[in-house]
Amino acid sequence: MNRGFYTIMAAQFFSSLADNALLIVAISVLTVMKAPPWMTPLLKLFFVLSYVLLAAFVGAFADSMPKGRVMLITNFVKVVGCAMMFLDVHPLIAYAVVGLGAAAYSPAKYGILTELLAPVKLVAANGWIEGLTVASIILGTVMGGALVNTHISAALLSVDIPLLDTGIDTATEAALTVIMGTYVVAMLFNFKIPDTGARYAHQERNPLRLVGDFTNCFSVLWKDRLGQISLAVTTLFWGAGATLQFIVLKWAEHALGMPLDKAAILQGIVAVGIALGAIAAARYVPLKKSLSVMPLGIAMGLVVMSMTFVHSVWIAYPLLMLIGALSGFFVVPMNALLQHRGHVLMSAGHSIAVQNFNENMSVLTMLVLYAFMIKLDLSVNMVIILFGTFVASTMFLVMRKHAANQRERDSLSLIGESKH
């Protein structure tokens, strides 16, 4: 990997670190506001809403200029969203603005990999980017948990700068200041991201034509035999992963008696597992063998259901790490395969936009269902059982579809041979 790749990784790390710390702080703000429990998962829903609503436009935006510049602009949008929360705008609205920046950031972040690297390096690159993203989730959730801790917030507020009134008077304001500083660090790395020299045909600006172009790309990727399978798996994974974040917090509260700042550490444990799984996949699974990891998706769903039997922190740690490892090992090769197929079939930015649309529609759907289950006052164990069953059964159906595709391809191949 060249130096430019590592600069991209650094920018991604600090941007994602701030995103995840901000989520924990926003949850804390909702708690202080005495907002109803079903509003908590809506934070993530508002964050990913832009991925869905702007899917037809962000791909063209990412391909309209050098992707380092796109990443710089979108990081600035995240800073604006964080500042809005500082100014007492409702957390759901402020986090939605951060999501707007993230939605436009993502096609540039992944698209630049296909411009910078050869296809043979994409699994390893995805192992790096997922591993670092997960590391940022670990540190971000821990950082967010630390920032809402009364002792640490008191220490931050005690910092006095001579002759300067910062206007930072509350624990929340102190936490948000640290997070905004983290976004600024990401922006400094954005300035150093190299221009790959990749240029695409003039990008359409007419909204109706952009929607039509996006619809065509959407159709092409779902009709491709390899594209549809990898897209189905990554779509399921991201929807399940977003929901699991909140399930773990609620499960930690009810099964382990942990407050928010301690429960955030458990999210980090899952993320450690994902990082280990991602690193292992990058090392041992080449692109041409990426579809062989699908059974691990079923295993993950089944292992998640075993959480209902756990009431000890010392059992919870290895169990959550195993869930993360299974997730990381099966999603990284599928993500690399999807990026490769998308790059072959269309431009990098457009294929990532289609991927983001599908994955975040899954996130929206699963978070709405989770919020509805919380509204119905279902027990956390019932939610876990339903969640694990859904993941395992959906992965089984995807594997059946892949097997059917293979049989169809073999049949067409035999027909072609018989004509000769």
C-alpha positions, 0 to 999 in steps of 0.5 A, a space after each residue: 500500500 502506498 502513502 496516499 492509502 495510509 493518509 486516507 485511512 487516517 482521515 477515515 479513522 478520525 472522522 469515524 472516531 468523532 461520529 461514534 463518540 458523538 452518538 454516545 454523547 447524543 444518547 446522553 443528551 436525550 437521557 438528560 432531556 428525559 426523552 422516551 426510550 424509543 427515541 434513542 434508536 431514532 438517532 441512528 435512523 436520522 443519521 442514515 436517512 441522508 444515505 437513502 434520500 440523497 443516494 441518487 445524488 452523492 455518487 455524482 457529487 463524489 465523481 465530480 471532483 477529486 475525492 480528497 476534496 469531497 472528503 474535506 467538504 463533507 467533514 466540514 458538514 459534520 462539524 456544522 452538525 456537531 456545532 448545532 448540538 452545541 447550540 442546543 438544536 435537538 439531537 435528532 436534527 443535529 445528528 441528521 446533519 452529521 449524517 448528511 455529511 457522512 452520506 456524501 463522504 462515503 462514496 468518496 472514501 470507498 470510491 478512491 480505493 478502486 481508483 488508487 489500488 489494483 483489484 487484487 489489493 481490494 480485499 486487503 484494503 477493505 480489511 484495513 479500512 474496516 479494521 480501522 473503522 472498527 477501531 474508531 468505533 471501539 475508541 469512539 464509543 469508549 471516548 463518548 462514554 468517557 466524555 459523559 462520565 461525570 469525573 472526566 467532564 468535571 476535569 474538562 470543565 476545570 481547564 482554564 485558559 487565561 484571558 479567554 472565556 470559552 463559553 463552555 459551561 456544561 459537561 455536554 458542551 465540553 464533550 462536544 468541543 472535544 468531538 469537534 476538535 477530532 473532526 478538525 484533525 480528520 480535515 487536516 488529513 483530508 488536505 493531504 489526500 493525493 489526487 489519483 488523477 481519475 476523472 469521469 465524464 461530465 456529471 449530470 446535474 438535472 435531478 430527474 436525470 440523476 434519479 434515472 441514472 441512479 435507478 439504472 445503476 441500481 438495476 444493473 447491480 441487482 441483476 448481476 449474479 455476483 453483485 446481487 449476492 454481495 449486495 444482499 449480504 452487505 445490506 443485511 450486515 449493516 442493517 443488523 450491525 446498526 441495530 445490534 449497537 442499540 440491542 447491546 446497550 439495552 441488554 447490558 442495562 437489563 442483563 448486566 446492570 451496566 450504566 451507559 458509560 460502561 455499556 459503551 465499552 461492550 460496543 467496543 468489545 464487539 468492534 474488537 471482534 469485527 477488527 480481528 475478523 476483518 484482519 483475518 479475512 484480509 489475510 486468508 480470503 482472496 477475492 475469488 473465494 469471497 463467496 465461501 464465507 457466507 455460512 458464517 452469517 448464519 453462525 453469527 445469527 445463531 450465536 447472537 441468540 445465545 446472549 439471552 443466557 448470559 448474565 456475567 460480564 466475563 462471559 459477555 466479553 468473549 461472546 460479543 467478541 465472537 459475534 464481532 469476529 464472525 461479522 468481520 470475517 464474512 463482510 469484508 470479502 463480500 464488501 470487496 467483491 461488491 466494490 470490484 463488481 460495481 467498479 467493473 459495471 459502472 463508476 466507483 462513486 455511482 456503485 458505492 452510492 447504490 451500495 449505500 442506498 441499499 445498506 441504509 434502507 436496511 438500517 432504516 427498516 431494522 431500526 424502525 422495527 427495533 423502535 417499534 418493538 421497544 414501543 411495544 415493551 417487548 423484553 430485550 431477550 425477545 428482541 434478541 431472539 427475533 433479531 438472531 432468527 432474522 439474520 440466520 434465516 435471511 443468510 440461508 435464503 441468500 445462500 439458496 439464491 447463490 446456489 440457484 444462480 450457480 446452477 443457472 450459470 452451469 446450465 447456460 454454459 452446457 447449452 453454449 457447449 452443445 451448440 458447438 
